[in-house]
């Protein structure tokens, strides 16, 4: 892309293009694990006969165009897969050289990488630390929960290998976070999962991602795989983790879902694309330079073009991509438009909108019941934290407020009779609620 090329775009196109995030997949869908719920492994079929290795030409074009397309003082280079560490350290050393070659004066380039952690050793850690990488480690909780679905190509468990990689990162002082998927094997043990991540993994930044796998089913499209988290179970999981977090860890442990919710209560721009009214600002780059509308929509009809033939900024700002993003808002069912927690959810990710609303309209999110329960449950503490932020206070003050309310509730519970309405406000009799 020549220096003047951006000026040929409209002001609206430039604004849209300059706020995007791109996930680069240098190995495509190739991975050394065989996680049973992975939606991306099947994408290998899109490129029959490919070696699934990003060439130096594509790598240089990617880095150059990404830096040129971002107007702000910071550029994020996000590596994902498949398993990106399969490319080897020499590939990433070349990437660092290209970043330095194309970095504008005064611009900071930040690298993130999402990995299963099984190949991380001291050499990788030294590289990550030298170049200030933020490393995301995928782990689904304690051994039995992680190994339920996260297995290698031989079907063997991966927990020990992941923990070795994680400990190596900690010992070397590399910044890391953890990504935990929630599925049938861990959905009923939320506090155990959270405490493991906090106390044993030592994570201070945690992402929880629900596994939702649609399968061929009835006309309603509501059939899901055995690994898929239950909708209501997803809500219970988030609520249970929140109850632990809001009493102990606000300000010291950062759970992405809770940070995103607080942004909604404050009225700030969504911290996660899934909760934005429209989408289209989080795209995916395949190993050969193909750009797709979204990581969850890497399929032929959502292919925008290839950076070897078209400039990245034009692909991101294209009419096709803007239509893709606007469809999230425009296709929202009437049931969702009238929902009291729409401000925090906006129908979540379109990939999960495949069930019917109560009145039979298609397009309801499979996880709706869980999200609705969660957002309703956290309303009071979120309002408190939002008020603290508006007064330049600390959101962590909510812990003292929750402790005060807990003490008051305990006093009320101590005086309740079996057949009284439970003081907690559940609407149930005391004997069937806290009295049980």
N, C-alpha and C positions, 0 to 999 in steps of 0.2 A: 504494500500500500504506500503510495507516495504521500509526502507531507501534506499536500493540499487536498487530498482525496476526501477527508472527513467533511470539508466545507461543502461538498456537493449534497450532503444529506440535509434534510429539513431540521429545524431546531428541535422539534419533537422527537425525530429519529435520533439525533445526537444525544438528547437527554436519556432516551431509553437505552441506547447502546452503551453509554458510559457508566451505567449502574449495574452491569451484569456480573455474574459469577460463572466461571467455567470449570467443570471437572474434567481434567485430562486423564485419559486411560491409555497409557503407553503400551500396555500389554493386552488391550481390549478386554475380553472376558476371561482370558487365561489366568488360572489360579492354581496354586499347589494344594488347595483344600477342595473339598467337595461338600460344602455346607448344604444340607438337604433342603433348606428353604431359600437358597440364593436365587433371586430372580434374574441375575445377570449372566449366569453360566450359559444359558440357552442362546445368548446373543452371538456366540461363536458361529452359529449357523448363518449369520448375515454375511460372513466373509469366508466362504469355502476356499480352501487352499492357501489361506493367508498364513504367514509366519507369526503374526500378531506381535510384532516388535516395531515400535515407532522408529523411523529412520532419522538420521541426522538432519536430513533436509526438512522433514516435517517438524522435528523438534525446534530447529532454528526458526522456521516460519512461524510456529506457534508462539514462541517466546517474543519474537519481534512484533508480531501483530497484537499480542495481548498487551504489551507495554504501550504500543502506539494507541491502542483503543481506550485506555484508561486515563481519564483526565486528572484524577486526584493525586495526592502526594504519596499514596500507598497502593501497590499492586499486589494482589494475592495470586500465587501460583498454586493450584490445588491438584495434587496427584492422587489418583485413585485407580481402581481396577474393577474386576480381576485383582491380582496381587501385583502392585507396582514394583516391589523390591525384586521381582524376578528379572527386571531389566538390568540389574547389577549396578554397582557403584560407578563404574566408568560412564554409564549413560547419564547419571545424575551429576557427575562432575562436569560433563559437557554442558548440561543444562545450566549449571551455575556460571560457567564461562559465558554462555549466551546471555544470561541475565545481566551480567556485569557489562557486557559489550553494548547492550541496547538500553540499559537503564538511563533514564534522563537525570541530569543533575538535580539533586534535591528530592529525588524519588526513592522511596524505600520499597524493596521487594520482599514479600513475606512468603515463605514456602510452607505448605501444609501437606501431609501425606497420611492417607488412611491405609492401614496395613493389618493383616492378621497377626503380625508379630513373630511368626514362627522362624523367620530367617534373620532376625535382628541379632547381631553379635557386637563385640567391642568395636570393630571397624565401622560398622554402620552407625553406632552410637557416637563415635568420634566425628564422623561426617555430619550427622544431624546437629551435634553441638556446635561444630565449627561454623555451620551455615544457619544456625538459629532456626531450625525446623520445629514446627509444632506437629507432633506425631499423634495420630489417633489410633488407638489399639482396640480391636474388636474382641470382646469377650462377653459371654452371656451369664456371668455369675460364677458361683462355686462349681467345682469339678463336674458333678452329675448334671447340672443344668447346662453348662457350656457344652459338654460332650454329648448331650442328647441329639444335637443336630450338627454341631461344628466338628466334622471329622475330616481326615485326610483322604487322599485318593484311594487308599486301601480300606477305608471305613474305620480307621483307628482313631482313638480320642486325641485331642489336640491341646488339652488344658495345660499340661506340663510344659509344652513347647512355647505356648503363649506367655505363660508366667515367667519363663526364662527370659524371653524378650522384654517383657515389661520390667523385670527387675534390673536388666541391663540398662534400660533407659533411665530408671530411677538412680542407679548407682553412678551413672555418668552425668546426671544433672540435666537431662534432656526434658524439655517441656512436653507434656503429654496429656491427653484426655482419653476417656474410654467411651466406646460406643457399645451399648448393650441392646440387643434385640429382645423383644418381649413376645413370647410364644407359649404354646400349650405346656411346655416343660417347666416354665418358670413363672407363669402368670399368677399362680396362687401363692407365691412366696416373695412378695415384693420387698418386705423389710429385710429379709435375709439377703436378697440380692443387693440391695442398697448398702447394707452394712458391710458386705463383703467388698464391694467396690470402694467404699470409703476407707475401711479399716485395714483390709488385707492387700488390696491392690494399691491403696494410697492415692486414689484418684481425687482430685479437687474440681474437676470439670467432667460432667457426666451427661451423655446423651442416651435417651431411651427411644428406641424406634420400634413401632408395632409391626409384627409380621402379618401381612394380609396377602394371601395367595388365592386368587380367584380360580376356580376350576369350572369345567363344563358342567352345566347344571340346568335346572328348569328355566322357563322363560323369564322368571324374575331375576335370574342371574345371581342368586344369593348363595350358591354353593361355594364353599371354601375348603382348602386343604386341611389335613389333620394337624399341621403345624401352626395354622393360623390362630392368633390370639382371639378369644371371645370378645365381642364388643363391650359387654358389661364388665368382663374381667379386666379389660384395658382401663376402664374407668376406676375400678377398685384398686388396681395396681398403682395408678398415679396418685390416688387419694391416700393410700397407705404410706407411700414413700413421702408424699407431701407432709403428712402428719408427723413423721419422724424428722424430716428436714426442718419444718417450721418451728420445732421445739429446740433444736440443737445446732443447726448448721447454717443458718442464714448468714451470708457474708463470708463464710469460710469454705463452703462447698457450693458449687454452682451447677445447678441442674438446668440444662438447656430449655426444657419444657416449661419450667417455672419462670425462668427469665423471660421467655417469650410471652407467657401469660401476663406477667407484670407490665410488659411493654403495652399490651392491649388495655390494661386497666389505667395506665398512665395516659394513654392516647398517643403514644409514640408510634413510629412506623413499625410494622411487624418485624420481629427478629428472626422469624422463620418464614420461608416462602409458602409453606403449607397453610399458614394462617393469614396470608395476604388476600385482599379482595380479588386481585388478579395475579397472574403469575407470568412466567416467560423470561425472568431475569436470571434463572439458574439453568445453564445449558451443559451439554456434554460433548467432549471432543474425543473421537475415536482414534485409534492408533495410526490410521492412515490419513488423518486430517479431516474426516467427515465431522460435521457439526450437527447435532440433533437438538430438538427443542428442549429436551429435559432428560435427565438421567433415567427417569422412569418411563420414558417414551422413546427409547432407542429402537426405532422400527421404521421401515421404509417411508411410511406416509408422513413421518415427522423429521425426515432428513432435510436440512436447510441448504446444504451445499458442502463444499470442501475448501479449506483455507489455501490450498495450492492453486485454486482457480478463482476464488472470490475472497475479498477482504473480510476478515472476521467481523469488523464493525458493521458492514453492510448486511451480513447474515443475521446478526443479532437484532438489527434495527429493521429487518424486512417486514413487509406486510404480513407474510405468512406467520412469522413469529409473534407479531403483535396480535394477530387473530387468535393464535393459540393461547396467548396469555389472557385475552379478554373473554375467551370462552368459559373460563373458570367462573367469572361473575355472571355472565349472560345465561349460562345453563343451570344456575342454582334454582332448585325447586322452590315453589311458593311456600312450602312447609318450612324451609330453611330461612327464607327471607323474613318470615314473621317470628323467628326464634329469638328468645331473649338473650342468648349467648352468641348470636351471630357475630357481634363485634370482636369476639375473641377467636372465632373459628373460621368463619366465611366458608364453611363447607369442607374444610381441610383439603387434602390433596385430591385432584380429580381422578387419580388412578384408583381410589377407594370408593368412588361414587357409583356403585352398581346394585344397590338395593332399592326397594320401593318405599315411598313415604306412606304413612298410615292411610292416606286417601288414594293410594295407587299411582302416584306420579313417580316416574323413574328418576334416578340421579341422586338418591339419598346416599350419604356416606355410610359405609358398612360400620364404621366406628362411632356413629352418631350418639348412640345411647351412652357409651362410655365417656365421650367428651362432654356431653351435656351434664352428666352426673358430676364429673370432675370440676368443670367450670362453675357450676352452682355451688359445689362444696367449698371452693376456695375463695368465694366472693368476699367474705368479711375480712380475712387476713390480707387479701390483695388490695382491698380498699384502704386498709390501714397502711400498708407499705407504700401505696401510691400517694397517700396524704403526706407521709413522711418525706418522700422525694420532693413533693411540691413545696415543702417547708424547709428544704435543704437538710432534712434529717437523714438518719440511717435506716434503711429497710430492716436491718437486723434488730431494731427496737421492737419488732413484732414478736420476738421470742419472749420478752418480758410481758407483753400484752396477752399472749396466749397462756403464759404461766398464771397470770392473774385470773383469766377466765376459767382455766382448769381448776384453780383453787376454789373459785366461787361455785363451780358446778359440783365439785366434791362435797361442799357444804350442803348444797341443795339435795344431792343424792342421799346424803346421810339421814335426811329427815323424811324421805319419801316412803310411802307405804306401797305394798305390792300392787294394789289395783289403781294407784294414782297414775296420772299421765306422767311419763318420764320427763324430768326437768330438762333433759337435753333438747327437747323440742321435736323429737322424732315423730310424735303423734301416737306412738305405741304406749301400752301400759308399761309401768316401771318393771314389772316382773318379766316382761318379754323383751326388755331392752337392757339398760344398764344393770337392772336388778338381777338379770340372768347370770 
